[in-house]
């Protein structure tokens, strides 16, 4: 895959991003920003031999990511071809080591596609997602997170649900999530410096409902991805970052596509939640603030 050129960040990019967040809240029509807005009735309908591409980014999350990779090895799809595209940076040595190990494991109906990016490109998640969107040959492309686990029956159920579908955007309406786990939790500790197959402790997970296609549960029709990319028409979201930022483009893509997504029910889709956000600089002011916010939100949600 040819690596495209990306413009450097500009002095007014912060202002542009703020205005886009305002527009994407529904205060401005997205038709003024997107060149190829999809038409649902024109999308291909696939009934057999469905191809799915799953796209994740990993930055300092190898201890969680090992569970996602393990789940595809332990519970490979029976009736669907799955390509797992992972964007990573060699500066993250633990993730690079993990991917090197799994690249040697052959899994039925699973293709590994590990793509190294320069760190500033990795830290703007829309860049990798856009690159994958425009290059995909899949019928559907799922933009996921590396702390998600596709446990038994999850991918096989998705294969059944995708047959005959003609939708722009789908999303699983229920995830099984953990409380905020600390670094000392046995499940997190087990993932550190490990490359062997690991199994989650399913007793830690409880259901949580979703009403829209948020960042890790966006399943986009392949025709839409190829035509529109991922915020391809929003230049400010295709510029590199030098620290991990909140992914407001997740909302922007729903705005551009003109839909919050159509809900589907998938069993055993797990999300490992953690108090320590490894993507942010440890003990920085932003890290401390975000940690406090996450704990308050978790306490309110899990009442």
N, C-alpha and C positions, 0 to 999 in steps of 0.2 A: 504494500500500500504506500503510495507516494505521500510524504509528509508535506502538507500545505504550509504556506507562509502565513504568519499571523502578525498583524500590526502591533506595535508597542502601545502600552497604556498612555492615554492622553490626559492633559491637565483637567479637562472637563468631564472625564468619564464618570466620576462620582455623581456629578449633577445629572448626567444622562441616565445613569442607573436609577437614581431616585425618581426621575420623571417617568421612566418606564414602569417602575413599580406602581406608581400612581395610575398610569394608563391601564396597566394589566389588572387593576382592581375593578375595572369596568367603566371607567370614566372617559374612555376614548375607544373608538372602534378599531379592532385589530386589522380590519381589511385594508387600512392605510399602511400597514407595516409588512404584510405578507404577500408575496408575489403569486404563490401557487396554492391558495387555500383549497383543501381537498373537498371533493364532492362524494358523499358516502355511496351514492348509487353507482358510481363509476369504479369502485374498488373491486379488485379481483376476489372471487369467492373460491376458497380451496377446501375440498372435502377429503382428500387423501394425501398421504405423504407430506404432511405439513412440516415446514422448516421454521424453527424458532431460533433467534439469536438473543442471548442474555448478555447485557452489558453492565459491567461493574467497574468502579474505580477503587484502587486500594492505596492508601497513604498512611503508613504507620499503624495499620490495623491487621497485621498478619495473624495475631493471636485470635482474632474473630474470624478472619477470612478462611482459615484452615477448616472451619466447620462447613462453610459453603462448598468448598472444593470436595470435602469428604462426602457431603450429602449426594453430590452428583455421581461419585464413585459407588457409594453404597446403594443408591436408589436411581439407577440410570433409567432414562425413558425407554418404554417398550415399543411405542408406536409413533415416535416423532424424532426427527433429527434436530439435535440441539448443538449450537455453537456457543461456547462461553468466551466472550471477548472481555479481556481484562486490561485496563490501562494502569500502568505503574511507572515508577521512576527507579532507576538503579541506585539513587541516593538512599532509598528505603531498602537496606540490605536484607532485612528479614523477609520482606515480601518477595524480593528477587530470588532469594534462596528457596522459599516455599514454592514459587512458580517453577523454578528449575526442577524441583523434585517431582511435582505433579505432571510436568510435561512429558515425563517418561512413562506415565501410567496410561494404558490404553483402556478406554471405557466404551462399551457398546453404545452406538448412537450419539456419542458425545465427541465434539471436536474442540480441542483447546486452541485458543487464539489470544496469545499474550503479547501485548503491544507496549513497548517502552516509549515513554514520552519524557521530554525535558520537564523538570519539576514545575516550572511556571505554567506550562501547558496543562499538566495534570491537575494543578490546583484550581483551574477554571473548568469545572466539570462539563460545562456545555461544549467545550472544544472537543473532547473525546467523544461525547455523545453525538455531536454533529458529524464528526468524521465517520463514526460507525454507521450513522443513519444513511449517509449518502453512498456508503460503500456496501451496504447490506444486500445480500441476495435472498434473505429470508422472507417468509410470508408474514411473519410478525416479529417485532423486536421489543424486548422487555428491558427497560432501563431500571436496574435494580441497585442495591447497595451491597457491599461486601460483607456486611454483618447479617445478611439474610440467609436462611437455611431452607433448602427445598427438600423437606422430609418425605417420608414414604407416602406415595400416592399423589403428591402435589403436582408434579410435572405431567403424570399420566392423566390426571383429571383435566388439566389445562389442554392437553392434546384433544380430548373429547370435546371440550367446550369451544375450541377454535374452529372445529369443522363447520363449514357453511356460514361462518360469521362474515358480516359485511359492516364493520364498525370502524370508525376512525381511531378511537381510543377506548381501551378496556382497563379495568383495575380490579384487583381482588378486594372485596369489601370487608374481609376479616383477616387479621393477622393474629398469630399467637405470639405474645411478647413477654419478655422477662421484666421484672422490676429493674431499676438501675443497679447494675452489678459493680462492685468494686474490683480493683486489681487483685485483691486477696481471695475473691470467690474461686472455688475449686474449678469451675468450668472455664474461667478466664485464665487461671494459672496453668491449666492443662494445655492451653493453646500456645503458650509461650515457648519459643525455640523448638517447636515440634514440626515434624513433617509427616508423621504417620497419620493414618485415618482416625478421626475422632468422632464420638457420638455425643450429642447434646443430652442434658438431663431434662427430659420433657416435662418433669413435674414443676419446673420453674416457670413455665409459660402459661399465660392466661389470655383469653380472646380480647381483642380490641377492634372496634368497628371503625370503618372509614367511609366517608361520603363523597370522596373525589379522588382523582388520580394524582396523589402526591408523588414526591420525587422518586421513591423507590418502588412504586407500584404502577408505573406507567407502561402499559403494553400497547404499542402503536402498530397499526397496520403497515406492512412493509412498503406498499405503494406510497403511503403518506410519508414515511421516513425518507424514501428515496427522492421524492418530489420536493419536500419542504425542509429536510434536514432537521436539526434541533436548534431552534432559534437562529437559523442561518441568516435570516434577514435582519437580525438585531446585532449590528456590528460590535457594539460594546460588550456583548456576551461572548464574543469570539476573540477577546484579547486576553493575554496571559495575566496571571496573578502571581504575586510573590509571597502570599500567605493564603491559607484556606479561608474562603469567605462563605457566608450564608448563601445558599443556592436559590436565589430569587427567580432564576430562569425556569425552575420547575413550575412555577405559577404562570410565567410568561408563555410557556409552550401550550398550556391549556387555553389561554387567551387567544393565541395565534390560531389554534386549531378550531376554536369556537365551541368547545365542549369540555365539561368537567369529567367526561368519561362515563362508560356504561359499566355498572358493577357486575362482577361474576363471583361465584363462591368456589374457593379453592381450599382443600383440606391441608393441614400440616404445613402451612407457610409460616415459618418462624422468624422472629427478629430478636437478636441479642442486643439488649440495651445496656449501656455502661455509663458510669458516673464520670469517668475520665475520657474526655474527647481527645484522643491522640493526635487529631489533625491540627490542633492548636498548640502553640508553644506552652510547655508545661509551666505552671505557676505564673503565667502572664496575667495581667489585669483582665483581659478578655476571657481567658480560660477560667479564672475564678468566678467572674460574673456569669458566664454561660453555665458553669457547673451548678451555681446556686439556682439559676432559673430552671434548669432541667430537674433539679430535686423538687422544687415547688410544684412544677407542672406534673411531675410523676406522682407526687402525693395527692394532688387534686384529682387526677385521672383515676388513680387506684383506690379511691375512697371506698 
